[in-house]
Amino acid sequence: IVTTNTFPSPPSLFAQVRAQKPLAIDMETSAIYQTAWMFGTKAIVIRGISNILNEFGEEDKTQKTDVHGSAENAARILLHLLDKLIHSHIITCAESKKESL
């Protein structure tokens, strides 16, 4: 994923972006990570990709975007990640409790 602060990317740089063969171009994530960095905190971003760009970086298939499906996929990944984190936290707490006995 290529992250940029403009959409889809500065036109003068789109050839360089394409040469990297990214699966997606994203602009919101860079702002989130920049803000997290400024506040000295961690951040994780889960995105649902819904826009389809042509080879020139233009969004010519807007009618074919699947915002609902993209949101569902992102939600499914988030729930899976949260489940793993909660499970890991429970195990860590149980092991700490055993060690303190």
Sine and cosine of phi, psi and omega as CSV:
sin_phi,cos_phi,sin_psi,cos_psi,sin_omega,cos_omega
0.00,0.00,0.76,-0.65,0.07,-1.00
-0.99,-0.15,0.76,-0.65,0.02,-1.00
-0.94,-0.35,0.73,-0.68,0.00,-1.00
-0.65,-0.76,0.26,-0.97,0.00,-1.00
-0.99,-0.12,0.14,0.99,0.10,-1.00
-0.69,-0.73,0.33,-0.95,-0.05,-1.00
-0.91,-0.41,0.67,-0.74,-0.16,0.99
-0.97,0.22,-0.39,0.92,0.15,-0.99
-0.03,-1.00,0.27,-0.96,0.09,-1.00
-0.83,0.55,0.79,-0.61,-0.04,-1.00
-0.78,0.62,-0.56,0.83,-0.01,-1.00
-0.93,0.36,-0.35,0.94,-0.03,-1.00
-0.97,-0.23,-0.06,1.00,-0.11,-0.99
-0.88,0.48,-0.58,0.82,0.04,-1.00
-0.88,0.47,-0.64,0.77,0.04,-1.00
-0.92,0.39,-0.64,0.77,0.03,-1.00
-0.89,0.45,-0.73,0.68,0.01,-1.00
-0.87,0.49,-0.59,0.80,-0.02,-1.00
-0.88,0.47,-0.42,0.91,0.03,-1.00
-0.99,0.17,-0.16,0.99,0.01,-1.00
0.80,0.60,0.81,0.59,-0.01,-1.00
-0.95,0.30,0.42,-0.91,0.10,-0.99
-0.99,0.12,-0.34,0.94,-0.02,-1.00
-0.36,-0.93,0.41,-0.91,0.13,-0.99
-0.86,-0.51,0.68,-0.73,-0.13,-0.99
-0.66,-0.75,0.60,-0.80,0.04,-1.00
-0.88,-0.48,-0.47,0.88,-0.05,-1.00
-0.94,0.35,-0.58,0.81,-0.07,-1.00
-0.87,0.49,-0.59,0.81,-0.01,-1.00
-0.88,0.47,-0.60,0.80,0.02,-1.00
-0.93,0.37,-0.63,0.78,0.00,-1.00
-0.91,0.41,-0.72,0.69,0.00,-1.00
-0.92,0.38,-0.59,0.81,0.05,-1.00
-0.90,0.44,-0.67,0.74,0.02,-1.00
-0.91,0.41,-0.68,0.73,0.03,-1.00
-0.87,0.49,-0.69,0.72,0.02,-1.00
-0.87,0.50,-0.69,0.72,-0.01,-1.00
-0.88,0.47,-0.56,0.83,-0.01,-1.00
-1.00,-0.07,0.05,1.00,0.05,-1.00
0.91,0.42,0.59,0.80,-0.01,-1.00
-0.82,-0.58,0.21,-0.98,0.03,-1.00
-1.00,-0.01,0.40,-0.92,0.04,-1.00
-0.53,-0.85,0.52,-0.85,0.14,-0.99
-0.72,-0.70,0.63,-0.78,-0.03,-1.00
-0.83,-0.56,0.75,-0.66,0.11,-0.99
-0.89,-0.46,0.85,-0.53,-0.10,-1.00
-0.90,-0.44,0.55,-0.83,0.20,-0.98
-0.97,-0.25,0.87,-0.49,-0.06,-1.00
-1.00,0.02,0.84,-0.53,-0.06,-1.00
-0.83,-0.56,-0.31,0.95,-0.04,-1.00
-1.00,0.00,0.59,-0.81,0.05,-1.00
-0.88,-0.47,0.86,-0.52,0.00,-1.00
-0.98,-0.22,0.52,-0.85,0.10,-1.00
-1.00,0.09,-0.06,-1.00,-0.07,-1.00
-0.92,0.40,-0.18,0.98,0.02,-1.00
-0.98,-0.18,0.05,1.00,-0.02,-1.00
0.99,0.13,0.30,0.96,0.00,-1.00
-0.98,-0.19,0.57,-0.82,-0.01,-1.00
-1.00,-0.01,0.99,0.14,-0.08,-1.00
-0.99,-0.11,0.03,1.00,-0.02,-1.00
-0.85,-0.52,0.60,0.80,-0.05,-1.00
-0.80,0.59,-0.61,0.79,-0.02,-1.00
-0.91,0.41,-0.27,0.96,-0.03,-1.00
-0.98,-0.20,0.09,1.00,0.00,-1.00
-0.94,0.34,0.46,-0.89,-0.04,-1.00
-0.81,-0.59,0.96,0.27,-0.04,-1.00
-0.89,0.45,-0.69,0.72,-0.02,-1.00
-0.88,0.47,-0.75,0.66,0.02,-1.00
-0.89,0.45,-0.63,0.78,0.03,-1.00
-0.90,0.43,-0.66,0.75,0.03,-1.00
-0.91,0.42,-0.64,0.77,0.04,-1.00
-0.90,0.45,-0.67,0.74,0.03,-1.00
-0.89,0.46,-0.69,0.73,0.02,-1.00
-0.90,0.44,-0.66,0.75,0.02,-1.00
-0.90,0.44,-0.66,0.75,0.02,-1.00
-0.88,0.47,-0.68,0.73,0.03,-1.00
-0.91,0.41,-0.68,0.74,0.02,-1.00
-0.87,0.49,-0.73,0.69,0.00,-1.00
-0.89,0.45,-0.62,0.78,0.05,-1.00
-0.90,0.44,-0.71,0.71,0.01,-1.00
-0.89,0.46,-0.71,0.70,0.02,-1.00
-0.88,0.48,-0.66,0.76,0.03,-1.00
-0.86,0.51,-0.71,0.70,0.01,-1.00
-0.90,0.43,-0.67,0.74,-0.01,-1.00
-0.91,0.41,-0.69,0.73,0.01,-1.00
-0.90,0.43,-0.71,0.70,0.01,-1.00
-0.87,0.50,-0.70,0.71,0.02,-1.00
-0.89,0.46,-0.65,0.76,0.01,-1.00
-0.91,0.42,-0.66,0.75,0.01,-1.00
-0.89,0.46,-0.70,0.71,0.01,-1.00
-0.89,0.45,-0.70,0.71,0.01,-1.00
-0.87,0.49,-0.69,0.72,0.01,-1.00
-0.90,0.43,-0.67,0.75,0.01,-1.00
-0.90,0.44,-0.66,0.75,0.02,-1.00
-0.92,0.40,-0.63,0.77,0.04,-1.00
-0.90,0.44,-0.64,0.77,0.00,-1.00
-0.91,0.42,-0.66,0.75,0.02,-1.00
-0.88,0.47,-0.68,0.73,-0.04,-1.00
-0.91,0.41,-0.51,0.86,-0.05,-1.00
-0.99,0.14,-0.20,0.98,0.01,-1.00
-0.99,0.17,0.00,0.00,0.00,0.00
